[in-house]
């Protein structure tokens, strides 16, 4: 079961402070790295624009879904696409037609992350899927290891 809460902010407003959070289910602490998220989306949209693809707009509901999945990966200390069909159904119910998902672990800067995903055919395909919306969550666990989920939504 996925529990969602929503927030809103101006499109032009970038969140600049990292937030330390403790998981309600496992008491594992992690930090949300908003600066990394914002920088990554900028370089990703620059890449998309320079290659004639749609730029991605972050939407709060997708950020929340991505964040819940990233938290779960931190709790089990592993990358996985578990419950992808639930995430997909959620967005279909909102009127979207397609959901793609990229995951990563261990990357600590936006350029390295984007380059790694572009070297992988399946990750690159999701990036270049000409989606319009995105959700992004970049969390760092207690040991300093990053876990990343990005959703691509049409």
Steps between C-alpha positions, in 0.01 A plus 500: 500500500631846411422796722535835329518856622529798269676834509528783255746770421565743223654357183779753532566422863788260560521333837850562629519334841565133557263335745584221743214253537439185702293225340178436690515128426863409573647795694777525239626854452571652160546843349311635201746684275291770333804674354606181322142452376476856367844487334424164342171619354672806352769298321247235396271762348799660326580159350138445395471848348824465305373169355151627408312312773237641734633659815372344820284684750504377858161435650444461875313169481782342297765635737313344791463161327870503404596596854300217656668252267847639576432475873403137454823427312700656784312288754593179316840638387439389141376628166174344384193573290265329748140622481560675168154395381345681799688818409395457138132452589509807723608721208262336254220580747615865485459497121857430386574222253863399556738469795871423473741478793877533540681401818856547617712453809836646594521795261583820684484767231255585221741478205625154594144376550378632165804363317449156655133492404579614146749211464227247582255433214202438730565809715565715193174375348308619807675839489427538129140373524373853428315509831362830625498460878743360752543412863844487656633391836867497601563379853824432686503227764679513837819368338503772233383277214254659257183328379314650204160454336382697199158454341421597139132559436288558187 
